[in-house]
Amino acid sequence: MANAHLHLPHVHVWYPHVGMPDDQLHREETRPSRLGGIVLGIAVVVALLAWATALIALISLGPARAGAVSDARALWTAVAIASAISLFLLGVWKVSRA
Protein backbone atom coordinates (compact mmCIF):
# COMPACT_ATOMS: atom_id res chain seq x y z
CA MET A 1 0.00 0.00 0.00
CA ALA A 2 1.42 3.36 -1.01
CA ASN A 3 1.27 6.35 1.25
CA ALA A 4 0.88 9.71 -0.44
CA HIS A 5 1.72 12.89 1.36
CA LEU A 6 1.81 16.57 0.60
CA HIS A 7 5.15 18.30 1.07
CA LEU A 8 4.61 21.96 1.92
CA PRO A 9 7.50 24.39 1.52
CA HIS A 10 9.06 25.32 4.83
CA VAL A 11 12.26 26.79 6.20
CA HIS A 12 14.91 24.35 7.33
CA VAL A 13 16.69 25.75 10.37
CA TRP A 14 19.86 23.92 11.36
CA TYR A 15 20.32 23.34 15.04
CA PRO A 16 22.48 20.74 16.76
CA HIS A 17 20.61 17.96 18.51
CA VAL A 18 21.32 14.47 19.74
CA GLY A 19 21.53 12.01 16.88
CA MET A 20 22.86 14.38 14.23
CA PRO A 21 26.04 13.30 12.44
CA ASP A 22 27.74 16.44 13.75
CA ASP A 23 27.02 15.40 17.32
CA GLN A 24 30.22 15.11 19.37
CA LEU A 25 29.51 11.50 20.33
CA HIS A 26 29.21 10.58 16.66
CA ARG A 27 32.33 12.50 15.70
CA GLU A 28 34.39 10.78 18.38
CA GLU A 29 32.63 7.46 17.75
CA THR A 30 32.10 6.92 21.47
CA ARG A 31 29.18 5.50 23.39
CA PRO A 32 27.82 6.29 26.84
CA SER A 33 29.96 4.67 29.51
CA ARG A 34 29.07 1.27 30.92
CA LEU A 35 29.68 2.56 34.46
CA GLY A 36 27.13 5.34 33.88
CA GLY A 37 24.56 2.74 32.82
CA ILE A 38 25.23 0.66 35.93
CA VAL A 39 24.93 3.71 38.19
CA LEU A 40 21.71 4.69 36.41
CA GLY A 41 20.23 1.22 36.88
CA ILE A 42 21.11 1.06 40.58
CA ALA A 43 19.73 4.56 41.17
CA VAL A 44 16.45 3.69 39.45
CA VAL A 45 16.04 0.56 41.58
CA VAL A 46 16.79 2.46 44.82
CA ALA A 47 14.37 5.29 43.94
CA LEU A 48 11.68 2.79 42.96
CA LEU A 49 12.09 0.86 46.22
CA ALA A 50 11.95 4.08 48.25
CA TRP A 51 8.80 5.17 46.43
CA ALA A 52 7.10 1.79 46.90
CA THR A 53 8.09 1.65 50.59
CA ALA A 54 6.73 5.16 51.18
CA LEU A 55 3.44 4.33 49.48
CA ILE A 56 3.03 1.14 51.52
CA ALA A 57 3.80 3.06 54.73
CA LEU A 58 1.27 5.77 53.86
CA ILE A 59 -1.42 3.20 53.10
CA SER A 60 -0.72 1.36 56.35
CA LEU A 61 -1.10 4.61 58.33
CA GLY A 62 -4.72 4.80 57.21
CA PRO A 63 -6.72 7.86 56.27
CA ALA A 64 -5.59 11.25 57.52
CA ARG A 65 -7.78 13.17 59.94
CA ALA A 66 -8.53 16.86 59.63
CA GLY A 67 -6.16 19.09 61.53
CA ALA A 68 -2.49 18.60 62.28
CA VAL A 69 -0.50 16.05 60.27
CA SER A 70 1.62 13.53 62.17
CA ASP A 71 5.39 13.55 61.77
CA ALA A 72 5.39 10.02 60.34
CA ARG A 73 2.85 10.90 57.65
CA ALA A 74 4.78 14.05 56.69
CA LEU A 75 8.07 12.12 56.51
CA TRP A 76 6.65 9.32 54.32
CA THR A 77 4.93 11.87 52.07
CA ALA A 78 8.22 13.72 51.62
CA VAL A 79 10.02 10.45 50.78
CA ALA A 80 7.34 9.52 48.23
CA ILE A 81 7.50 12.93 46.54
CA ALA A 82 11.31 13.05 46.52
CA SER A 83 11.61 9.55 45.08
CA ALA A 84 9.00 10.30 42.39
CA ILE A 85 10.93 13.41 41.35
CA SER A 86 14.15 11.38 41.36
CA LEU A 87 12.58 8.75 39.11
CA PHE A 88 11.54 11.48 36.68
CA LEU A 89 15.05 12.98 36.60
CA LEU A 90 16.62 9.54 36.15
CA GLY A 91 14.27 8.95 33.24
CA VAL A 92 15.41 12.23 31.65
CA TRP A 93 19.03 11.11 32.15
CA LYS A 94 18.26 7.77 30.51
CA VAL A 95 16.66 9.45 27.49
CA SER A 96 19.60 11.83 27.11
CA ARG A 97 22.02 8.85 27.11
CA ALA A 98 20.25 7.12 24.21
Residue pairs with C-beta under 8 A, 6 or more apart in sequence:
16 22
16 23
17 23
18 25
18 96
18 98
20 26
25 31
25 32
32 97
36 97
37 97
40 90
40 93
40 94
40 97
43 86
43 90
44 87
44 90
44 94
47 83
47 86
47 87
47 90
48 83
48 87
50 79
50 82
50 83
50 86
51 79
51 80
51 83
51 84
51 87
53 79
54 76
54 77
54 79
54 80
54 83
55 80
57 72
57 76
58 73
58 76
58 77
58 80
61 70
61 72
61 73
61 76
64 73
